[in-house]
Amino acid sequence: MARKKKNDNLGELLTGVLILGSVSTFVYTQSVTGTIVVFVVGFMVMLAIAKTIQFKKRKKLNESGIFQVDGMSGEEFEEFLRLCYRAEGYIVHKTPYKGDYGADLILEKDQQKIAVQAKRYKSNVGIKAVQEISAAKLHYGANEAWVVTNSFFTRAAAELAQSNKVKLVNRDALVEILLAKKAG
């Protein structure tokens, strides 16, 4: 839903440990030099941890192919999703690019019919997408409604989706889907 970085808490924790370690060193040793050494070494360790996390995240994103998805047009993204869902065993119907009543794809599998709206965005997806797919679900007689994006959703979109039973597939989930496809 709304983007919350997982590493924010880790950064706060490491900063707290660094400050606590520095203060403790000064309290127990009364040595300014020792305190500075503890702080500098701790800071360098924090930087190394941050760079390692950043490197691993970038590698994961590169391996997933999400950057190629980011470069697609909206129409190319719809076609990409059509091929992905077809590979998962869905019968996929593409709606007209214009006049689609809020759904880009209709998926069918195991007596389930799912209306999907594809949003290839650079910014967060808002409530309009949830409103449109909710209407499309009724229009197409679908059992479920999904909005799939290469981005994230606003808090309002997440709240509306929850109350309307719309499944939201955000960037993180899409990356995991792409990685699973490459692994499988």
C-alpha positions in Angstrom: 0.0 0.0 0.0 1.6 3.3 0.8 5.3 2.9 0.5 7.1 2.3 3.8 10.8 1.5 3.6 11.7 -1.7 5.5 15.1 -0.4 6.3 13.9 2.7 8.0 13.7 0.9 11.3 17.1 -0.7 10.9 18.6 2.7 10.3 17.0 4.1 13.4 18.2 1.1 15.4 21.7 1.3 14.2 21.8 5.1 14.9 20.6 4.4 18.4 23.2 1.8 18.9 25.9 4.1 17.6 24.8 7.0 19.9 24.4 4.6 22.9 27.8 3.1 22.3 29.5 6.5 22.0 27.8 7.8 25.2 28.5 4.6 27.1 32.2 4.8 26.0 32.5 8.3 27.3 30.6 7.6 30.6 32.8 4.6 31.4 36.2 5.8 30.1 35.9 9.6 30.3 38.0 9.5 27.2 37.1 11.9 24.4 39.5 10.1 22.0 38.0 6.7 22.8 34.5 8.1 22.3 35.5 9.5 18.9 37.1 6.3 17.9 34.0 4.3 18.9 31.7 6.8 17.0 33.9 6.8 13.8 34.2 3.0 13.7 30.5 2.6 14.4 29.7 5.1 11.7 31.8 3.2 9.2 30.2 -0.1 10.1 26.8 1.6 9.6 27.8 2.8 6.2 29.1 -0.6 5.2 25.8 -2.2 6.3 23.8 0.4 4.4 25.8 0.0 1.2 25.4 -3.8 1.4 21.7 -3.6 1.8 21.5 -1.1 -1.1 23.6 -3.3 -3.3 21.5 -6.4 -2.6 18.3 -4.5 -3.2 19.6 -3.1 -6.5 20.8 -6.5 -7.6 17.4 -8.0 -6.8 15.6 -5.3 -8.8 18.0 -5.8 -11.7 17.4 -9.5 -11.7 13.6 -9.1 -11.6 13.5 -7.0 -14.8 11.4 -4.3 -13.1 13.5 -1.6 -14.7 12.4 -2.9 -18.2 8.8 -2.7 -17.0 9.4 0.9 -15.8 10.4 1.7 -19.4 7.3 0.2 -21.0 4.3 2.2 -22.2 0.9 1.6 -20.7 -0.1 -0.6 -23.6 3.2 -2.6 -23.5 2.6 -3.1 -19.7 -0.8 -4.5 -20.4 0.6 -6.9 -23.0 3.4 -7.9 -20.6 0.8 -8.8 -17.9 -1.3 -10.6 -20.5 1.6 -12.9 -21.3 2.5 -13.3 -17.6 -1.0 -14.4 -16.6 -1.3 -16.6 -19.7 1.9 -18.4 -18.7 0.3 -19.0 -15.2 -2.6 -20.9 -16.9 -5.2 -18.1 -17.1 -7.3 -17.6 -20.2 -6.7 -13.9 -20.8 -9.0 -11.5 -22.6 -7.6 -8.1 -23.4 -10.3 -5.4 -23.3 -10.2 -2.5 -25.9 -7.4 0.0 -25.1 -10.1 2.8 -25.1 -13.5 2.2 -23.7 -12.5 -0.7 -21.5 -14.9 0.2 -18.6 -12.0 0.2 -16.2 -10.5 -3.2 -16.8 -7.5 -3.9 -19.1 -7.6 -7.7 -18.8 -10.1 -10.3 -17.9 -8.6 -13.5 -16.5 -10.4 -16.8 -16.3 -9.3 -19.9 -14.5 -11.0 -22.6 -12.3 -14.4 -20.9 -12.5 -13.0 -17.6 -11.4 -13.2 -14.5 -13.4 -10.9 -11.6 -12.5 -11.0 -8.0 -13.8 -7.5 -6.5 -13.9 -6.4 -2.9 -14.3 -2.8 -2.4 -15.2 -1.2 0.9 -14.1 2.4 1.5 -15.3 3.1 4.7 -13.3 6.0 6.7 -12.1 4.1 8.0 -9.1 1.8 6.3 -6.6 -1.6 5.0 -7.9 -4.6 6.7 -6.3 -8.2 5.9 -5.6 -9.4 6.5 -9.2 -7.9 3.1 -10.2 -9.7 1.3 -7.4 -13.0 3.0 -8.3 -12.6 2.1 -11.9 -11.8 -1.6 -11.3 -14.6 -1.9 -8.8 -17.1 -0.7 -11.5 -15.4 -3.0 -14.1 -15.8 -6.0 -11.8 -19.6 -5.5 -11.9 -19.6 -4.6 -15.6 -17.7 -7.8 -16.6 -19.4 -10.0 -14.0 -16.0 -10.8 -12.4 -15.6 -12.6 -9.0 -12.5 -10.5 -8.2 -10.8 -7.2 -9.1 -7.1 -6.5 -9.1 -5.0 -3.4 -9.8 -1.4 -4.2 -10.8 1.3 -1.5 -10.9 5.0 -1.1 -11.1 4.6 1.6 -8.5 2.9 1.9 -5.1 -0.6 2.9 -3.9 -1.7 5.9 -1.9 -3.0 5.2 1.6 -6.5 6.3 0.3 -6.3 3.8 -2.5 -5.3 1.0 -0.1 -8.2 1.9 2.2 -10.7 2.0 -0.6 -9.4 -1.3 -2.0 -9.8 -3.0 1.3 -13.4 -1.9 1.7 -14.2 -2.9 -1.9 -12.2 -6.2 -1.7 -9.9 -5.2 -4.5 -6.5 -6.9 -4.6 -3.6 -4.5 -5.0 -0.4 -5.7 -6.5 2.3 -3.1 -5.9 5.9 -2.8 -7.1 7.3 -5.0 -4.3 4.8 -7.8 -5.1 5.4 -7.4 -8.8 9.2 -7.8 -8.3 8.5 -11.0 -6.3 6.3 -12.3 -9.1 8.9 -11.5 -11.7 11.7 -13.2 -9.7 9.5 -16.3 -9.1 8.9 -16.5 -12.9 12.6 -16.3 -13.6 13.3 -19.0 -10.9 10.5 -21.3 -12.1 
